[in-house]
Amino acid sequence: MRCRLCGGNMESIRTDLPFKLEDHRIIVVKDVPVEQCISCGEHELSDTVMEQLEMLFDSMDESSELEVRRFAA
């Protein structure tokens, strides 16, 4: 697989990613599987991973401003 930005090679890694859900809500998800470019660092999420992240976002406590969760495959 090639990077859409620079054409570099992509590799499968696990990393921590922050997501801003609303103006006042942030979730950091640890150990997310991504494809990351070894040249520029751009990353891509698969549809399956994105669906799992959306379920995780939906389960977040609405009164919480910051949560840190581990990705569970």
Helices and strands as residue ranges (DSSP letters): E 10-22, E 25-37, E 43-44, H 47-58, E 66-70
